[in-house]
Amino acid sequence: MLQKNSNYIVDRKYIKPQEVVSIPVPLFKSMEGKYFVGQTETLLVDNGLNAWAGLVNPCNSGVNLYANVFTISNFSDDYLTAEIWLNTSFPEKGSVSHKISPTNTALKSLPKNKVNIRFVKSTTLVPQNGVNVYERIVPPNTTLVGEEDGKFIESPGGSYVVVIKSSSPKPHKAIVAFGWWEKSRC
């Protein structure tokens, strides 16, 4: 006698598994035209100057931001420290990156991102609010990759920010890149 459930077919003589296709969420969001990637300009840090880079979700965006991945490329011979902050106020003098693209460039009309990558090349400012959720050490001449899988979700007005610091007296160069998707709040 055969019985069927959602995971397998049962026969008294044997169990036959069903084939299931799994599409990773970032690929699915890319297929929908909702996944974006981008990077900052070159940032400079030393023992008195920090650099900021972040995904900033404007108050009027109408979307939730899902932070998926970040990379920090350290072009120096010294270690850097990266602090990850949620919902901190970005400095007023921050620049908006124009190095952003949807990952699905096969669409006829390319989607436009609503979330911005903002950055400050070099500043003495440190975050005054928000939450420093964790820190990472960025080894010399290396690119650190942090995969978040969309688990950090920021509503309009929120942010996912990387603050890069160095204890060295000489300036060091770094570039930060992000991958994220956006989903309408409606």
C-alpha positions in Angstrom: 0.0 0.0 0.0 1.4 3.4 -1.0 1.1 6.5 1.2 2.3 10.0 0.2 3.4 12.9 2.4 5.2 16.1 1.5 8.7 14.7 2.1 8.6 11.1 0.7 6.5 8.3 -0.7 6.1 5.3 1.6 5.7 1.8 0.3 5.9 -1.1 2.7 8.9 -2.3 0.7 10.9 0.9 0.4 11.0 4.7 0.9 11.5 6.9 -2.2 12.7 10.5 -1.5 11.2 13.3 -3.6 13.6 15.7 -5.4 13.3 19.3 -4.2 14.9 22.3 -5.8 16.3 25.0 -3.5 17.1 28.5 -4.7 19.3 30.6 -2.3 17.4 33.7 -1.2 20.1 36.2 -2.7 19.7 34.5 -6.1 15.9 34.6 -5.9 16.0 38.3 -4.9 18.4 39.0 -7.8 16.0 37.2 -10.2 13.3 39.6 -8.9 15.5 42.6 -9.5 15.7 43.4 -5.7 19.3 42.6 -5.0 22.0 45.3 -5.2 25.8 45.5 -4.7 28.1 48.4 -4.4 31.2 49.8 -2.8 32.8 53.0 -1.4 35.6 55.1 -2.7 39.0 54.5 -1.0 38.8 55.2 2.7 41.8 56.4 4.9 42.4 55.5 8.6 45.1 56.0 11.1 45.3 56.2 14.9 43.4 59.5 15.0 41.1 59.1 12.0 38.2 56.6 11.4 36.3 55.8 8.2 32.6 55.1 8.0 30.7 53.0 5.4 27.2 52.0 5.6 23.9 50.9 4.1 21.5 53.8 5.0 17.8 53.3 4.4 16.2 56.7 3.8 13.1 57.6 6.0 10.9 57.8 2.9 12.2 54.7 1.0 9.1 52.5 1.6 11.4 49.4 1.8 13.0 47.3 4.4 16.8 46.8 4.0 18.1 43.2 4.3 21.9 43.3 4.8 23.3 40.2 3.2 27.1 40.6 2.9 29.9 43.1 3.5 33.5 43.0 2.5 36.4 45.2 3.8 39.5 45.3 1.6 42.6 46.3 3.7 45.3 47.5 1.4 47.8 48.1 4.2 50.5 46.1 6.1 48.8 46.6 9.4 45.7 45.2 11.1 42.5 47.2 11.1 39.4 47.0 13.3 35.9 47.1 11.9 33.0 47.9 14.2 29.5 47.0 13.0 26.8 49.4 14.2 23.0 49.3 13.8 20.9 52.4 13.5 23.7 54.9 14.3 23.3 58.5 12.9 25.5 58.9 9.9 27.7 62.0 9.9 26.3 64.9 7.9 29.4 65.2 5.7 29.0 61.6 4.4 29.1 61.0 0.7 26.7 58.8 -1.3 28.4 56.2 -3.5 27.5 56.0 -7.1 29.2 52.6 -7.5 26.0 50.6 -7.1 24.3 48.2 -9.4 21.4 45.7 -9.4 22.9 42.2 -9.7 20.3 41.2 -12.4 21.5 43.3 -15.3 19.4 41.2 -17.8 16.2 43.0 -16.9 14.9 45.4 -19.6 14.5 48.3 -17.3 17.1 48.2 -14.6 15.8 48.5 -11.0 16.9 51.4 -9.0 18.1 51.0 -5.4 16.3 53.0 -2.7 18.9 52.2 0.0 22.1 54.1 -0.3 25.7 53.3 0.4 27.1 56.3 2.3 30.7 56.8 3.4 33.1 59.2 5.1 36.6 58.8 3.8 38.2 60.0 7.0 36.9 61.6 10.3 37.6 62.0 14.0 33.9 61.3 14.7 32.8 58.1 16.5 29.2 56.8 16.7 27.2 58.6 19.4 24.0 56.4 19.3 22.9 53.1 17.9 24.3 49.7 18.9 27.8 48.3 18.2 26.7 44.7 17.7 30.1 43.2 16.9 33.7 43.8 15.8 36.0 42.2 13.3 39.8 42.2 12.8 40.8 42.9 9.2 44.2 41.3 8.5 46.8 43.1 6.4 46.5 43.0 2.6 43.3 40.9 2.9 39.7 41.2 2.1 37.4 40.2 5.0 34.0 38.8 4.0 31.1 38.9 6.4 28.0 37.0 5.3 24.9 38.0 7.2 22.3 36.2 5.0 19.8 39.1 5.3 19.3 38.6 9.1 19.9 42.3 9.8 16.7 44.0 8.7 16.5 47.8 8.9 13.3 49.7 8.4 13.2 53.2 6.8 15.4 55.5 8.8 17.7 52.7 9.8 21.3 51.8 9.0 23.9 49.1 8.9 27.3 50.8 9.3 30.9 49.7 9.4 33.3 51.9 11.3 37.0 51.2 10.5 39.7 52.1 12.9 43.5 51.7 13.1 46.0 52.1 15.9 48.9 52.8 13.5 50.2 56.4 13.1 50.5 56.0 9.3 47.5 56.2 7.0 46.0 53.0 5.6 43.6 52.5 2.7 40.5 50.4 2.7 37.4 49.9 0.6 34.1 48.6 1.9 31.5 46.8 -0.3 28.0 45.6 0.4 25.3 43.2 -1.0 21.7 43.7 0.1 18.1 43.3 -1.0 15.1 45.5 -0.5 11.5 44.5 0.1 8.5 46.8 0.0 6.9 47.4 3.4 3.4 47.2 1.9 
